[in-house]
Amino acid sequence: MLPEREKQIGARMRVFREMLQIPRTKFSVAIGYGGERIAAYEAGRARLPYHVFKSIANRYDIYPRWLAEGEGSPQIKNSFDDRPFLASLTRTALFSDVYDQHLSSKLARSVEQAGADASATVELLTRAIALLEHVEPGTLTAAQRRKILQFNALQARLIRKIKAELGIRDVVNAKPDPKRPA
């Protein structure tokens, strides 16, 4: 009988594959492991080895923190660097053990840094918006107008990204997406 955490990792692995809308057979071929083996991980009948996780991460950018803890986004490009410890791992090293020993604290620090960076960015955007409110439209040069349009486009992209991450459909009323688990 596997620990509950290992079953949850397998269940999240299945959710990830289904989120990508990839059949298990195609998924297993893409990462280089048999379908029955993948089924065993997904069903919580076997513990996920790190080398299998690494194959999934290399091919599909699965985020280790989400897989291990269910936190963050399931898919993030270049979300972690395992080069410092990869050579020291055995072929039988388990994803959960490697995550606990090497990745969890590193990813937690990167999340904290991202939060600080996001706060600083919001502060800069707030200042920029406040300054733009005092500018007379007729006094702007063509180059300045283009920069403001670029700023507006970037701001819109940022809002869409935040809405998607939080599962919010309506920013004004901040309604969570009922299809997205809390």
C-alpha positions as CSV (number, residue, x, y, z in Angstrom):
1,M,0.0,0.0,0.0
2,L,1.5,3.3,-1.1
3,P,1.4,6.4,1.1
4,E,-1.4,8.9,0.3
5,R,1.1,11.4,-0.9
6,E,2.3,9.0,-3.6
7,K,-1.2,8.4,-4.7
8,Q,-1.9,12.1,-5.0
9,I,1.3,12.5,-7.1
10,G,0.0,9.8,-9.4
11,A,-3.4,11.4,-9.6
12,R,-1.9,14.8,-10.5
13,M,0.2,13.1,-13.1
14,R,-3.0,11.8,-14.7
15,V,-4.7,15.1,-14.4
16,F,-1.7,16.7,-16.1
17,R,-1.8,14.3,-19.0
18,E,-5.6,14.7,-19.4
19,M,-5.2,18.5,-19.2
20,L,-2.9,18.2,-22.2
21,Q,-5.6,15.9,-23.9
22,I,-3.0,13.2,-24.6
23,P,-4.0,9.6,-24.5
24,R,-1.9,7.5,-22.2
25,T,-0.4,5.5,-25.0
26,K,0.8,8.6,-26.9
27,F,2.0,10.1,-23.6
28,S,4.0,7.0,-22.7
29,V,5.6,6.8,-26.1
30,A,6.5,10.5,-26.0
31,I,8.3,10.1,-22.7
32,G,9.8,6.7,-23.4
33,Y,8.0,4.5,-20.9
34,G,5.4,1.8,-21.3
35,G,1.7,2.6,-21.0
36,E,1.1,0.0,-18.2
37,R,3.9,1.6,-16.2
38,I,2.4,5.0,-16.6
39,A,-1.0,3.6,-15.7
40,A,0.5,2.2,-12.5
41,Y,1.9,5.6,-11.5
42,E,-1.3,7.4,-12.3
43,A,-3.5,4.9,-10.4
44,G,-1.2,5.1,-7.3
45,R,-0.1,1.5,-7.6
46,A,3.6,2.5,-8.0
47,R,5.8,5.3,-6.8
48,L,7.0,7.7,-9.5
49,P,10.8,7.5,-10.1
50,Y,12.6,10.8,-10.6
51,H,13.9,9.8,-14.1
52,V,10.3,9.3,-15.3
53,F,9.3,12.7,-13.9
54,K,12.4,14.2,-15.6
55,S,11.3,12.7,-18.9
56,I,7.8,14.3,-18.5
57,A,9.4,17.6,-17.4
58,N,11.7,17.6,-20.4
59,R,8.9,16.9,-22.9
60,Y,5.9,18.7,-21.3
61,D,7.3,21.2,-18.8
62,I,5.4,19.8,-15.8
63,Y,6.1,21.9,-12.7
64,P,7.5,19.8,-9.8
65,R,5.9,21.9,-7.1
66,W,2.5,21.3,-8.6
67,L,3.1,17.6,-9.0
68,A,4.5,17.2,-5.5
69,E,2.2,19.5,-3.6
70,G,-0.6,20.6,-5.9
71,E,0.5,24.2,-5.7
72,G,1.1,26.6,-8.5
73,S,0.5,26.1,-12.2
74,P,0.8,22.5,-13.6
75,Q,2.9,23.6,-16.5
76,I,5.8,26.1,-16.3
77,K,8.7,26.4,-18.8
78,N,12.2,26.2,-17.3
79,S,10.8,26.1,-13.7
80,F,13.7,24.4,-12.1
81,D,17.3,23.5,-12.4
82,D,18.3,20.0,-11.3
83,R,21.8,20.0,-12.7
84,P,23.5,20.5,-9.3
85,F,22.2,17.2,-7.9
86,L,21.2,15.2,-11.0
87,A,24.5,13.3,-11.2
88,S,24.2,12.2,-7.6
89,L,20.8,10.5,-8.1
90,T,20.5,6.7,-8.6
91,R,18.2,5.3,-11.2
92,T,15.8,4.2,-8.5
93,A,15.6,7.7,-6.8
94,L,11.9,8.6,-6.2
95,F,10.4,11.9,-7.4
96,S,8.9,12.6,-3.9
97,D,12.3,12.0,-2.2
98,V,14.2,14.1,-4.7
99,Y,11.6,16.9,-4.4
100,D,11.8,16.9,-0.6
101,Q,15.6,16.8,-0.5
102,H,16.6,19.1,-3.4
103,L,13.7,21.0,-5.1
104,S,11.2,22.0,-2.5
105,S,13.3,24.7,-0.7
106,K,14.7,26.0,-4.0
107,L,11.3,26.3,-5.6
108,A,9.9,27.9,-2.4
109,R,12.6,30.6,-2.6
110,S,11.9,31.1,-6.3
111,V,8.2,31.6,-5.6
112,E,9.0,34.1,-2.8
113,Q,11.3,36.0,-5.2
114,A,8.6,35.9,-7.9
115,G,6.1,37.4,-5.4
116,A,8.6,40.1,-4.5
117,D,9.2,40.9,-8.2
118,A,5.5,40.9,-8.9
119,S,4.9,43.4,-6.0
120,A,7.7,45.6,-7.3
121,T,6.2,45.5,-10.8
122,V,2.8,46.4,-9.6
123,E,4.2,49.4,-7.7
124,L,6.0,50.6,-10.8
125,L,2.9,50.1,-12.9
126,T,0.8,52.0,-10.4
127,R,3.3,54.9,-10.5
128,A,3.4,54.9,-14.3
129,I,-0.4,54.9,-14.5
130,A,-0.6,57.8,-12.0
131,L,1.9,59.8,-14.1
132,L,0.1,59.1,-17.3
133,E,-3.2,60.4,-15.8
134,H,-1.6,63.9,-15.6
135,V,-0.3,64.0,-19.1
136,E,-2.2,66.1,-21.6
137,P,-2.9,64.0,-24.7
138,G,-2.0,66.8,-27.2
139,T,1.5,67.2,-25.6
140,L,2.6,63.7,-26.4
141,T,5.0,62.9,-29.3
142,A,4.2,60.1,-31.7
143,A,7.0,58.0,-30.1
144,Q,5.4,58.6,-26.6
145,R,2.0,57.6,-27.9
146,R,3.4,54.4,-29.3
147,K,5.1,53.6,-26.0
148,I,1.8,54.1,-24.2
149,L,0.1,51.8,-26.6
150,Q,2.8,49.2,-26.0
151,F,2.4,49.7,-22.3
152,N,-1.4,49.2,-22.6
153,A,-0.9,46.0,-24.6
154,L,1.6,44.6,-22.0
155,Q,-0.8,45.6,-19.2
156,A,-3.7,43.7,-20.9
157,R,-1.4,40.6,-21.4
158,L,-0.5,40.7,-17.7
159,I,-4.1,41.0,-16.6
160,R,-5.1,38.0,-18.9
161,K,-2.2,36.0,-17.4
162,I,-3.2,36.8,-13.8
163,K,-6.9,36.0,-14.5
164,A,-5.9,32.6,-16.0
165,E,-3.6,31.8,-13.1
166,L,-6.3,32.7,-10.5
167,G,-9.1,31.2,-12.5
168,I,-11.0,34.5,-12.5
169,R,-13.4,35.3,-15.3
170,D,-14.6,38.7,-14.2
171,V,-11.8,40.9,-12.8
172,V,-14.3,43.6,-11.5
173,N,-16.3,41.2,-9.5
174,A,-13.4,38.7,-9.0
175,K,-15.5,35.6,-9.5
176,P,-13.5,32.4,-9.4
177,D,-13.9,29.9,-12.3
178,P,-16.3,27.2,-11.0
179,K,-14.5,24.6,-13.3
180,R,-11.2,25.3,-11.6
181,P,-10.5,23.4,-8.3
182,A,-9.7,25.6,-5.3
